[in-house]
């Protein structure tokens, strides 16, 4: 192969590599973006089937009482980890507002690694659907629960065990097809137990 042909082949190879890099990057960004908006993630939780971790959290600024382990005993409930800086938390919040009005299941909130004044302002703006609410300022409770990030929502059985973990934003479909059927099943089981 003469020098001109070899130089031409090398230029085409460099050009091809330069063209493929942006296409590959676009493909990765597309997949990442799709993962963010497509709903939940099935991440394992070693706590499913185990008791709720021991915790005691102070009240979120502007609220009277905090949240602790004993609040989650004796009834089926949901626990939602959220933060004012979390965009998916804002997106799912109207569903929790509507759910709280039904009274079907108590919803407890854990405000995760948030600035107190921002958490208070967020709840004032969007409403407070929570039966009780605790401030996890340092993220210690989140570590105990195995939280990867917010939002995360847990279904808690009446005996205080974690029955299900939802990582990512709750959608209407997830609420109606996963969470509420499990809540109803656990409520029926709790009612059927002797002494209930």
Secondary structure, 3 states (H helix, E strand, C coil): CCHHHHHHHHHHHHHHHHHHHHHHHHHHHHHHHHHHHCCCECCCCCCECCECCCCEEEECCCCCCCEEHHHHCCCCEEEEEECCCCHHHHHHHHHHHHHHHHCCCEEEEEEECCCHHHHHHHHHHHCCCCCEEEEECCCHHHHHHCCCCCCEEEEECCCCEEEEEEECCCCHHHHHHHHHHHHHHHHHHHHHCCCC
